[in-house]
Amino acid sequence: MKNSEDIQMKFYESGDEAAKLLPISFEDWEKRAKQILGAGPFDYVSGAAGAGDTLRANLKAFQKYQIRPRICREVSKRDITVTLFGKKIPVPFFLAPIGINSVLHPEAELAPAKAAAKLGVPYILSNVSTKSMEEVAEAMGDALRWFQLYPPKDRELTNSFLKRAENAGYSAIVVTNDSTLLGWREKDLQNAYMPFLSGEGMGNYFSDPVFLSKLEEPPEKNVKAASKKALEEGNNTSFTWKELEYICNQTSLPVLLKGVTHPDDALLASAHGVDGIIVSNNGGRQLDGAVATLDVLPSICQVIENKIPVLLDSGIRRGADIIKAMALGASAVLIGRPYAYALAVAGEIGVKEVLENFMAETGLQLAISGRSTFKEVDHLLVTEEFR
Ligand SMILES: Cc1cc2nc3c(=O)[nH]c(=O)nc-3n(C[C@H](O)[C@H](O)[C@H](O)COP(=O)(O)O)c2cc1C
């Protein structure tokens, strides 16, 4: 892995050229993506549920905390690795599951998967990917990957997805349970944008023998009906703790629950057998007016007492955000929209660039705050005193 200063120096030494190449800030990636994408796909990524209050709250929560650095410390050797489920991971961040990447780039999920694999960044493949989990696995070789599941209503289909993920080398299952119904997304409604209906994002369903066996007509004959059937499977509004327990018992892989924002749910999840929790509100795309994830992280970590890992997403834009989340108890974080925009702008190269910049900035932030590993990062590194 390149060190932070080498990556930083690459920009200074490239002189004016750098300005013409890829963006650096989140805001510039977003701007470039807006220039490239049509309103449908751009709004699908940037938009949120309702008024967008939760999307903004997520970002604002990071501003409430400030980093309180210590100086004159030995930070010449930095280590930004973290260990999860007994595995050492080179960076404290994952690529969040983001569905339907084919609307952002022709290579779809293969582009972020390859970029992640090249850098050793773990990738969480969305259940609603356009490429199948086997195609993505092939593109990633032995690199670390998890599979995200929208738990289907049908247990036979659930079992099939779990088995396929195990066979294709995914090493954990992320069950997302904040999206059993699609949030009220004003921009998508205005744009009449629902790419699922034409078969985008259906890679895992349309390659599944159990799913195909339940269709009256194959997707080649009636793509809309097949896609609607897949969406109905995902609208699993009867999914409760019992169903979660079923999934935990059904797979040998660690299971993480994504979408937790209440400490009582964190405790219930743990009691029903999950191996990890992801504090997430889907980037504000599901429940408008919901609490920001960083605000609820400390109370969740407090009840979990380090028994299982607690990850966080929704609002991670820069290295400082990662440091703050880790200081407040996260074991690692997930990066969402930043890589979606980079994918739209420059495919695999774009995602690789964003990830390298996250690595560099996180290492620098750690060192400049007076820490050389995440083991030294705790709540003492941040304060709310001066807001
Ligand atoms: C365009 C888009 C598609 C997403 N698709 C999924 C998905 O298929 N499964 C899932 O669990 N979360 C999905 N998410 C949520 C992300 O995994 C993550 O929680 C969110 O992006 C974090 O918020 P942030 O991007 O504002 O940091 C999606 C998010 C976006 C922006």
Ligand as a Chemical Component Dictionary entry (heavy atoms), coordinates in Angstrom:
data_LIG
# 
_chem_comp.id                   LIG 
_chem_comp.type                 NON-POLYMER 
_chem_comp.pdbx_formal_charge   0 
_chem_comp.three_letter_code    LIG 
# 
loop_
_chem_comp_atom.comp_id 
_chem_comp_atom.atom_id 
_chem_comp_atom.alt_atom_id 
_chem_comp_atom.type_symbol 
_chem_comp_atom.charge 
_chem_comp_atom.model_Cartn_x 
_chem_comp_atom.model_Cartn_y 
_chem_comp_atom.model_Cartn_z 
_chem_comp_atom.pdbx_ordinal 
LIG C1  C1  C 0 -27.714 4.999  -5.089 1  
LIG C2  C2  C 0 -27.700 4.218  -3.812 2  
LIG C3  C3  C 0 -28.069 2.873  -3.833 3  
LIG C4  C4  C 0 -28.040 2.126  -2.650 4  
LIG N1  N1  N 0 -28.333 0.791  -2.697 5  
LIG C5  C5  C 0 -28.281 0.050  -1.558 6  
LIG C6  C6  C 0 -28.496 -1.352 -1.599 7  
LIG O1  O1  O 0 -28.720 -1.932 -2.645 8  
LIG N2  N2  N 0 -28.438 -2.023 -0.435 9  
LIG C7  C7  C 0 -28.170 -1.410 0.790  10 
LIG O2  O2  O 0 -28.129 -2.076 1.820  11 
LIG N3  N3  N 0 -27.940 -0.074 0.834  12 
LIG C8  C8  C 0 -27.967 0.653  -0.296 13 
LIG N4  N4  N 0 -27.678 1.979  -0.259 14 
LIG C9  C9  C 0 -27.274 2.596  1.026  15 
LIG C10 C10 C 0 -25.753 2.508  1.220  16 
LIG O3  O3  O 0 -25.353 1.192  1.454  17 
LIG C11 C11 C 0 -25.295 3.376  2.401  18 
LIG O4  O4  O 0 -26.029 3.010  3.531  19 
LIG C12 C12 C 0 -25.479 4.874  2.132  20 
LIG O5  O5  O 0 -25.021 5.180  0.828  21 
LIG C13 C13 C 0 -24.711 5.693  3.142  22 
LIG O6  O6  O 0 -24.987 7.043  2.999  23 
LIG P1  P1  P 0 -23.980 8.085  2.272  24 
LIG O7  O7  O 0 -23.831 7.609  0.879  25 
LIG O8  O8  O 0 -24.694 9.400  2.336  26 
LIG O9  O9  O 0 -22.705 8.082  3.049  27 
LIG C14 C14 C 0 -27.670 2.758  -1.430 28 
LIG C15 C15 C 0 -27.283 4.091  -1.427 29 
LIG C16 C16 C 0 -27.287 4.827  -2.599 30 
LIG C17 C17 C 0 -26.839 6.263  -2.566 31 
# 
loop_
_chem_comp_bond.comp_id 
_chem_comp_bond.atom_id_1 
_chem_comp_bond.atom_id_2 
_chem_comp_bond.value_order 
_chem_comp_bond.pdbx_ordinal 
LIG C1  C2  SING 1  
LIG C2  C3  SING 2  
LIG C2  C16 DOUB 3  
LIG C3  C4  DOUB 4  
LIG C4  N1  SING 5  
LIG C4  C14 SING 6  
LIG N1  C5  DOUB 7  
LIG C5  C6  SING 8  
LIG C5  C8  SING 9  
LIG C6  O1  DOUB 10 
LIG C6  N2  SING 11 
LIG N2  C7  SING 12 
LIG C7  O2  DOUB 13 
LIG C7  N3  SING 14 
LIG N3  C8  DOUB 15 
LIG C8  N4  SING 16 
LIG N4  C9  SING 17 
LIG N4  C14 SING 18 
LIG C9  C10 SING 19 
LIG C10 O3  SING 20 
LIG C10 C11 SING 21 
LIG C11 O4  SING 22 
LIG C11 C12 SING 23 
LIG C12 O5  SING 24 
LIG C12 C13 SING 25 
LIG C13 O6  SING 26 
LIG O6  P1  SING 27 
LIG P1  O7  DOUB 28 
LIG P1  O8  SING 29 
LIG P1  O9  SING 30 
LIG C14 C15 DOUB 31 
LIG C15 C16 SING 32 
LIG C16 C17 SING 33 
# 
